[in-house]
Amino acid sequence: MIIAVDKFESKLAMAKRLGATHSVDASSSDPVEEIKKLTEGGVDYSFEAIGLKSAAEQAFYSLKPGGTATVIGMIPVGQKVELDGYMFLTERKLQGSNMGSNRFRIDMPQYIDFYLQGRLNLDDMISKRDKLENVNEAFRAMKAGEVARTVLSFD
């Protein structure tokens, strides 16, 4: 079971095209409660990928006892993630990740091979291509949920 959580229907639809088996619309319900209903108690692994304090907390609270939440997104410097200390007595874990904890020299050639073999679909993650001078518009569109990602070029 792979559960995607987002506030934008277009991003949930993309997640399903890319392999998610279930989706939760965080704009209309509590994602933690929805995940617990879907899984009958919580997940083994959760990932926060957008850099929001609330999403990191939700990833942790979505775990079943013994589960691990990994924060991938860059939560703003100085912002604190708040968790109920009791939850750690159930062996739930929270960890961080830098660049997906990849081994760049080993993993990057493998990712390129996967892409060239058609096993890694990167193209569908790109909603738009634009010039570097339009970076502010690209960030605005991403935050508004209008695009998944924009690739900016220097020319």
N, CA, C and O of each residue as an XYZ file, in Angstrom:
620
protein
N       0.854     -1.174      0.000
C       0.000      0.000      0.000
C       0.901      1.239      0.000
O       1.749      1.399      0.878
N       0.711      2.094     -0.973
C       1.437      3.363     -1.049
C       0.390      4.465     -1.030
O      -0.422      4.575     -1.949
N       0.409      5.278      0.016
C      -0.612      6.306      0.218
C      -0.002      7.676     -0.051
O       0.956      8.070      0.614
N      -0.544      8.397     -1.011
C      -0.120      9.770     -1.296
C      -1.052     10.720     -0.559
O      -2.261     10.499     -0.499
N      -0.473     11.788      0.003
C      -1.262     12.801      0.706
C      -0.924     14.151      0.100
O       0.248     14.505     -0.019
N      -1.942     14.904     -0.282
C      -1.720     16.241     -0.818
C      -3.015     17.032     -0.699
O      -4.079     16.473     -0.433
N      -2.908     18.347     -0.900
C      -4.079     19.215     -0.875
C      -4.616     19.477     -2.276
O      -5.691     20.056     -2.432
N      -3.870     19.051     -3.300
C      -4.252     19.339     -4.671
C      -4.596     18.049     -5.407
O      -3.796     17.114     -5.449
N      -5.800     18.010     -5.987
C      -6.269     16.822     -6.699
C      -5.349     16.451     -7.857
O      -5.130     15.269     -8.122
N      -4.812     17.453     -8.547
C      -3.930     17.165     -9.689
C      -2.665     16.429     -9.238
O      -2.160     15.564     -9.954
N      -2.165     16.768     -8.072
C      -0.971     16.086     -7.570
C      -1.302     14.680     -7.071
O      -0.479     13.772     -7.191
N      -2.478     14.497     -6.522
C      -2.893     13.152     -6.111
C      -3.069     12.255     -7.332
O      -2.709     11.078     -7.300
N      -3.626     12.815     -8.412
C      -3.793     12.046     -9.645
C      -2.425     11.656    -10.214
O      -2.247     10.536    -10.693
N      -1.464     12.579    -10.159
C      -0.117     12.279    -10.636
C       0.515     11.179     -9.789
O       1.160     10.276    -10.321
N       0.331     11.253     -8.484
C       0.895     10.235     -7.590
C       0.338      8.859     -7.940
O       1.065      7.866     -7.912
N      -0.940      8.800     -8.267
C      -1.534      7.511     -8.657
C      -0.941      7.013     -9.968
O      -0.677      5.820    -10.111
N      -0.727      7.918    -10.932
C      -0.102      7.513    -12.200
C       1.317      6.991    -11.980
O       1.796      6.138    -12.727
N       1.982      7.511    -10.947
C       3.372      7.140    -10.683
C       3.511      6.006     -9.674
O       4.628      5.658     -9.290
N       2.383      5.418     -9.233
C       2.483      4.220     -8.408
C       1.759      4.204     -7.084
O       1.699      3.156     -6.441
N       1.202      5.328     -6.644
C       0.442      5.313     -5.392
C      -0.795      4.434     -5.565
O      -1.449      4.465     -6.608
N      -1.102      3.662     -4.546
C      -2.281      2.797     -4.594
C      -3.498      3.450     -3.954
O      -4.634      3.078     -4.250
N      -3.264      4.419     -3.081
C      -4.337      5.116     -2.372
C      -3.963      6.593     -2.278
O      -2.791      6.951     -2.395
N      -4.958      7.443     -2.068
C      -4.675      8.864     -1.889
C      -5.572      9.441     -0.803
O      -6.676      8.960     -0.548
N      -5.050     10.499     -0.170
C      -5.784     11.204      0.870
C      -5.725     12.691      0.536
O      -4.646     13.257      0.359
N      -6.885     13.308      0.452
C      -6.983     14.744      0.183
C      -6.907     15.482      1.515
O      -7.870     15.511      2.281
N      -5.750     16.076      1.776
C      -5.522     16.757      3.054
C      -6.285     18.074      3.159
O      -6.321     18.681      4.230
N      -6.896     18.524      2.059
C      -7.666     19.772      2.125
C      -9.077     19.533      2.649
O      -9.768     20.478      3.030
N      -9.508     18.269      2.670
C     -10.891     18.008      3.079
C     -11.028     17.108      4.304
O     -12.135     16.912      4.805
N      -9.908     16.556      4.795
C     -10.000     15.693      5.975
C      -8.643     15.656      6.681
O      -7.632     16.107      6.143
N      -8.646     15.116      7.883
C      -7.415     14.965      8.659
C      -6.632     13.793      8.073
O      -7.089     12.653      8.155
N      -5.453     14.051      7.479
C      -4.714     12.961      6.832
C      -4.309     11.847      7.790
O      -4.272     10.683      7.391
N      -4.006     12.173      9.036
C      -3.611     11.140     10.002
C      -4.771     10.178     10.231
O      -4.584      8.961     10.207
N      -5.961     10.715     10.451
C      -7.132      9.861     10.671
C      -7.452      9.026      9.437
O      -7.791      7.849      9.552
N      -7.345      9.631      8.261
C      -7.630      8.897      7.022
C      -6.625      7.762      6.812
O      -7.006      6.663      6.407
N      -5.352      8.024      7.084
C      -4.321      6.985      6.938
C      -4.560      5.861      7.935
O      -4.427      4.686      7.593
N      -4.907      6.212      9.155
C      -5.173      5.175     10.158
C      -6.379      4.323      9.781
O      -6.393      3.121     10.046
N      -7.396      4.936      9.162
C      -8.559      4.162      8.695
C      -8.154      3.215      7.575
O      -8.515      2.039      7.586
N      -7.403      3.733      6.611
C      -6.987      2.915      5.466
C      -6.135      1.718      5.880
O      -6.225      0.640      5.293
N      -5.303      1.930      6.908
C      -4.312      0.909      7.285
C      -4.695      0.140      8.535
O      -3.959     -0.741      8.978
N      -5.837      0.468      9.101
C      -6.275     -0.157     10.348
C      -5.258      0.036     11.472
O      -4.950     -0.895     12.217
N      -4.741      1.263     11.578
C      -3.900      1.589     12.719
C      -2.626      2.361     12.454
O      -2.030      2.881     13.397
N      -2.192      2.456     11.236
C      -0.991      3.230     10.949
C      -0.054      2.512      9.995
O      -0.247      1.339      9.673
N       0.954      3.226      9.554
C       1.894      2.709      8.557
C       3.228      2.351      9.196
O       3.568      2.828     10.278
N       3.970      1.501      8.503
C       5.324      1.159      8.942
C       6.298      2.292      8.642
O       7.194      2.576      9.437
N       6.118      2.942      7.483
C       7.024      4.006      7.044
C       6.210      5.168      6.503
O       5.205      4.977      5.818
N       6.657      6.373      6.820
C       6.046      7.569      6.249
C       7.157      8.539      5.882
O       8.252      8.503      6.442
N       6.845      9.411      4.923
C       7.840     10.360      4.421
C       7.207     11.730      4.286
O       6.150     11.880      3.673
N       7.851     12.716      4.854
C       7.431     14.104      4.703
C       8.357     14.694      3.644
O       9.577     14.659      3.803
N       7.791     15.237      2.565
C       8.633     15.672      1.447
C       8.417     17.116      1.027
O       8.899     17.515     -0.033
N       7.703     17.920      1.828
C       7.416     19.287      1.388
C       7.998     20.367      2.292
O       7.895     21.554      1.982
N       8.597     19.975      3.385
C       9.234     20.964      4.252
C       8.289     21.720      5.157
O       8.532     22.885      5.472
N       7.213     21.075      5.581
C       6.269     21.714      6.496
C       6.296     21.036      7.862
O       6.249     19.810      7.966
N       6.373     21.858      8.907
C       6.330     21.357     10.289
C       5.113     20.466     10.498
O       5.232     19.371     11.047
N       3.945     20.930     10.064
C       2.710     20.159     10.270
C       2.760     18.828      9.532
O       2.262     17.828     10.047
N       3.343     18.789      8.346
C       3.425     17.537      7.584
C       4.383     16.558      8.264
O       4.141     15.351      8.251
N       5.474     17.067      8.860
C       6.405     16.195      9.589
C       5.706     15.585     10.801
O       5.870     14.399     11.087
N       4.934     16.389     11.503
C       4.189     15.878     12.654
C       3.150     14.849     12.214
O       2.982     13.818     12.866
N       2.458     15.122     11.116
C       1.464     14.175     10.604
C       2.120     12.869     10.175
O       1.564     11.794     10.401
N       3.301     12.953      9.556
C       4.015     11.734      9.147
C       4.318     10.878     10.372
O       4.180      9.656     10.326
N       4.727     11.509     11.456
C       5.037     10.779     12.689
C       3.776     10.159     13.296
O       3.780      8.990     13.680
N       2.702     10.941     13.383
C       1.471     10.452     14.005
C       0.735      9.432     13.143
O      -0.184      8.770     13.623
N       1.128      9.297     11.871
C       0.532      8.295     10.982
C       1.137      6.908     11.174
O       0.648      5.930     10.609
N       2.199      6.826     11.969
C       2.911      5.560     12.162
C       2.173      4.623     13.097
O       1.475      5.060     14.012
N       2.333      3.339     12.861
C       1.912      2.361     13.858
C       3.100      2.157     14.803
O       4.212      2.562     14.463
N       2.911      1.555     15.961
C       4.040      1.324     16.871
C       5.193      0.614     16.146
O       4.995     -0.359     15.418
N       6.392      1.134     16.371
C       7.585      0.575     15.740
C       7.909      1.182     14.386
O       8.943      0.862     13.799
N       7.039      2.058     13.877
C       7.229      2.648     12.551
C       8.277      3.750     12.527
O       8.703      4.248     13.569
N       8.685      4.121     11.312
C       9.710      5.149     11.113
C       9.203      6.219     10.160
O       8.753      5.917      9.055
N       9.280      7.469     10.595
C       8.953      8.621      9.753
C      10.257      9.279      9.331
O      11.141      9.505     10.158
N      10.377      9.587      8.043
C      11.579     10.232      7.527
C      11.212     11.597      6.966
O      10.325     11.717      6.122
N      11.908     12.626      7.449
C      11.697     13.989      6.966
C      12.685     14.237      5.838
O      13.899     14.240      6.044
N      12.147     14.443      4.646
C      12.956     14.699      3.463
C      12.970     16.190      3.152
O      14.002     16.744      2.775
N      11.807     16.842      3.313
C      11.673     18.261      2.996
C      12.466     19.128      3.955
O      12.745     18.728      5.085
N      12.829     20.327      3.493
C      13.612     21.263      4.315
C      12.667     22.128      5.138
O      12.108     23.109      4.647
N      12.503     21.745      6.394
C      11.704     22.555      7.315
C      12.513     23.814      7.604
O      13.715     23.717      7.848
N      11.891     24.991      7.585
C      12.648     26.235      7.777
C      13.515     26.219      9.042
O      13.113     25.702     10.084
N      14.693     26.788      8.923
C      15.637     26.868     10.034
C      14.978     27.574     11.214
O      14.353     28.621     11.047
N      15.118     27.006     12.393
C      14.568     27.584     13.613
C      13.169     27.110     13.942
O      12.687     27.346     15.050
N      12.504     26.447     13.010
C      11.153     25.946     13.278
C      11.236     24.599     13.971
O      11.991     23.726     13.543
N      10.479     24.422     15.022
C      10.513     23.216     15.843
C       9.369     22.267     15.469
O       8.238     22.697     15.240
N       9.684     20.983     15.415
C       8.668     19.953     15.228
C       8.257     19.506     16.624
O       9.111     19.162     17.441
N       6.950     19.507     16.906
C       6.444     19.172     18.233
C       5.750     17.814     18.213
O       4.827     17.581     17.433
N       6.218     16.918     19.092
C       5.668     15.567     19.171
C       5.392     15.207     20.620
O       6.090     15.654     21.530
N       4.375     14.399     20.818
C       4.034     13.905     22.145
C       5.086     12.887     22.568
O       5.245     11.857     21.913
N       5.805     13.160     23.655
C       6.878     12.289     24.123
C       6.446     10.857     24.374
O       7.240      9.930     24.217
N       5.202     10.672     24.762
C       4.698      9.322     25.023
C       4.814      8.428     23.793
O       5.036      7.223     23.911
N       4.662      9.024     22.612
C       4.677      8.240     21.374
C       6.006      7.505     21.183
O       6.050      6.470     20.518
N       7.078      8.029     21.758
C       8.376      7.363     21.615
C       8.447      6.077     22.438
O       9.281      5.212     22.169
N       7.581      5.952     23.434
C       7.550      4.727     24.231
C       6.974      3.553     23.435
O       7.080      2.399     23.850
N       6.369      3.860     22.298
C       5.839      2.805     21.427
C       6.820      2.519     20.285
O       6.459      1.919     19.272
N       8.045      2.953     20.469
C       9.156      2.701     19.549
C       8.959      3.287     18.158
O       9.506      2.782     17.178
N       8.170      4.357     18.081
C       8.081      5.106     16.827
C       9.370      5.918     16.687
O       9.937      6.377     17.679
N       9.825      6.089     15.441
C      11.082      6.789     15.198
C      10.882      7.920     14.211
O      10.067      7.824     13.293
N      11.634      8.995     14.407
C      11.659     10.127     13.489
C      13.107     10.328     13.074
O      13.999     10.419     13.917
N      13.333     10.397     11.763
C      14.702     10.604     11.280
C      14.692     11.589     10.129
O      13.661     11.841      9.506
N      15.861     12.137      9.864
C      16.019     13.048      8.748
C      16.757     12.380      7.611
O      17.264     11.265      7.737
N      16.805     13.092      6.492
C      17.478     12.580      5.307
C      18.075     13.755      4.551
O      17.439     14.800      4.415
N      19.283     13.588      4.066
C      19.931     14.613      3.246
C      20.089     14.059      1.837
O      20.816     13.089      1.625
N      19.411     14.672      0.876
C      19.442     14.234     -0.521
C      19.047     12.766     -0.663
O      19.641     12.027     -1.447
N      18.041     12.353      0.101
C      17.554     10.989      0.006
C      18.526      9.960      0.536
O      18.385      8.769      0.259
N      19.515     10.411      1.299
C      20.554      9.522      1.840
C      21.212      8.706      0.730
O      21.622      7.563      0.933
N      21.301      9.327     -0.458
C      21.861      8.585     -1.589
C      23.382      8.501     -1.525
O      24.051      9.306     -0.879
N      23.888      7.511     -2.210
C      25.323      7.359     -2.428
C      25.543      7.812     -3.856
O      25.454      7.016     -4.790
N      25.827      9.080     -4.022
C      25.758      9.744     -5.320
C      26.518      8.996     -6.418
O      25.970      8.777     -7.498
N      27.753      8.604     -6.168
C      28.558      7.939     -7.206
C      28.004      6.571     -7.602
O      28.229      6.111     -8.722
N      27.293      5.931     -6.701
C      26.708      4.619     -6.994
C      25.289      4.768     -7.517
O      24.922      4.164     -8.525
N      24.490      5.579     -6.824
C      23.068      5.664     -7.130
C      22.760      6.450     -8.409
O      21.889      6.042     -9.178
N      23.452      7.560     -8.650
C      23.111      8.401     -9.798
C      23.272      7.669    -11.131
O      22.375      7.764    -11.969
N      24.368      6.945    -11.370
C      24.432      6.174    -12.623
C      23.303      5.136    -12.726
O      22.801      4.864    -13.817
N      22.918      4.571    -11.602
C      21.829      3.587    -11.602
C      20.501      4.253    -11.960
O      19.713      3.699    -12.726
N      20.255      5.442    -11.406
C      19.028      6.173    -11.738
C      18.998      6.524    -13.226
O      17.952      6.425    -13.867
N      20.126      6.928    -13.766
C      20.201      7.252    -15.196
C      19.888      6.008    -16.028
O      19.137      6.081    -17.001
N      20.460      4.881    -15.649
C      20.167      3.623    -16.353
C      18.681      3.286    -16.268
O      18.073      2.903    -17.267
N      18.095      3.427    -15.078
C      16.668      3.147    -14.914
C      15.838      4.057    -15.830
O      14.882      3.605    -16.461
N      16.209      5.336    -15.895
C      15.489      6.290    -16.742
C      15.604      5.886    -18.213
O      14.607      5.852    -18.934
N      16.820      5.582    -18.648
C      17.044      5.201    -20.048
C      16.344      3.895    -20.407
O      15.961      3.696    -21.560
N      16.173      3.005    -19.436
C      15.473      1.726    -19.651
C      13.948      1.877    -19.579
O      13.214      0.928    -19.856
N      13.477      3.071    -19.206
C      12.042      3.289    -19.068
C      11.485      2.811    -17.742
O      10.268      2.713    -17.580
N      12.357      2.513    -16.794
C      11.916      2.009    -15.484
C      11.735      3.130    -14.457
O      11.172      2.900    -13.386
N      12.204      4.332    -14.773
C      12.071      5.485    -13.870
C      11.443      6.611    -14.672
O      12.076      7.178    -15.562
N      10.204      6.932    -14.355
C       9.434      7.914    -15.104
C       9.654      9.302    -14.514
O       8.950      9.705    -13.589
N      10.611     10.018    -15.038
C      10.867     11.383    -14.590
C      10.087     12.405    -15.412
O       9.702     13.457    -14.902
N       9.858     12.090    -16.681
C       9.218     13.044    -17.580
C       7.845     13.491    -17.085
O       7.498     14.666    -17.209
N       7.068     12.577    -16.531
C       5.728     12.939    -16.065
C       5.746     13.803    -14.809
O       4.715     14.358    -14.428
N       6.895     13.923    -14.166
C       7.001     14.783    -12.984
C       7.223     16.245    -13.374
O       7.108     17.138    -12.535
N       7.537     16.487    -14.636
C       7.783     17.848    -15.120
C       6.504     18.380    -15.742
O       6.026     17.849    -16.745
N       5.951     19.426    -15.149
C       4.718     20.013    -15.652
C       4.983     21.083    -16.705
O       4.159     21.327    -17.586
N       6.160     21.722    -16.595
C       6.414     22.877    -17.446
C       7.923     23.093    -17.560
O       8.683     22.722    -16.665
N       8.338     23.688    -18.650
C       9.725     24.118    -18.847
C       9.688     25.623    -19.087
O       8.805     26.142    -19.770
N      10.676     26.312    -18.505
C      10.682     27.771    -18.608
C      12.107     28.269    -18.490
O      13.037     27.487    -18.297
N      12.272     29.588    -18.607
C      13.594     30.211    -18.508
C      13.870     30.610    -17.062
O      12.948     30.844    -16.280
N      15.152     30.684    -16.722
C      15.572     31.002    -15.360
C      14.988     32.325    -14.867
O      14.678     32.460    -13.683
N      14.839     33.287    -15.750
C      14.327     34.591    -15.306
C      12.882     34.511    -14.801
O      12.396     35.453    -14.175
N      12.201     33.409    -15.065
C      10.821     33.227    -14.594
C      10.743     32.374    -13.329
O       9.705     31.779    -13.040
N      11.833     32.317    -12.584
C      11.907     31.473    -11.394
C      10.828     31.822    -10.368
O      10.247     30.926     -9.756
N      10.559     33.099    -10.177
C       9.558     33.485     -9.173
C       8.168     32.989     -9.560
O       7.410     32.538     -8.701
N       7.829     33.067    -10.839
C       6.546     32.555    -11.316
C       6.489     31.038    -11.167
O       5.440     30.485    -10.836
N       7.606     30.367    -11.409
C       7.659     28.905    -11.271
C       7.386     28.495     -9.819
O       6.636     27.550     -9.573
N       7.992     29.204     -8.858
C       7.753     28.898     -7.448
C       6.309     29.219     -7.059
O       5.692     28.471     -6.300
N       5.767     30.325     -7.572
C       4.385     30.671     -7.257
C       3.436     29.584     -7.754
O       2.531     29.165     -7.032
N       3.646     29.127     -8.993
C       2.784     28.097     -9.576
C       2.902     26.779     -8.815
O       1.908     26.075     -8.636
N       4.113     26.443     -8.367
C       4.303     25.205     -7.611
C       3.567     25.290     -6.271
O       2.864     24.356     -5.885
N       3.730     26.417     -5.565
C       3.069     26.565     -4.265
C       1.550     26.609     -4.383
O       0.840     26.205     -3.462
N       1.053     27.098     -5.513
C      -0.393     27.174     -5.726
C      -0.967     25.839     -6.190
O      -2.183     25.697     -6.322
N      -0.098     24.859     -6.439
C      -0.567     23.550     -6.874
C      -0.912     23.484     -8.350
O      -1.558     22.535     -8.793
N      -0.489     24.481     -9.114
C      -0.781     24.514    -10.547
C       0.121     23.572    -11.334
O      -0.257     23.106    -12.408
N       1.296     23.292    -10.813
C       2.265     22.409    -11.468
C       2.887     21.503    -10.417
O       2.851     21.808     -9.224
N       3.458     20.390    -10.863
C       4.236     19.558     -9.944
C       5.622     20.184     -9.819
O       6.044     20.572     -8.730
N       6.324     20.275    -10.951
C       7.636     20.907    -10.977
C       7.842     21.570    -12.327
O       7.341     21.105    -13.351
N       8.589     22.668    -12.309
C       9.000     23.361    -13.531
C      10.506     23.207    -13.641
O      11.231     23.417    -12.669
N      10.976     22.840    -14.822
C      12.413     22.771    -15.089
C      12.808     24.100    -15.710
O      12.247     24.510    -16.727
N      13.782     24.776    -15.094
C      14.235     26.073    -15.586
C      15.553     25.889    -16.329
O      16.431     25.144    -15.895
N      15.671     26.584    -17.459
C      16.907     26.520    -18.246
C      17.594     27.867    -18.233
O      16.959     28.900    -18.017
N      18.905     27.852    -18.468
C      19.719     29.064    -18.426
C      19.702     29.828    -19.741
O      20.190     30.957    -19.793
N      19.156     29.249    -20.803
C      19.203     29.956    -22.091
C      17.965     30.766    -22.365
O      17.868     31.410    -23.410
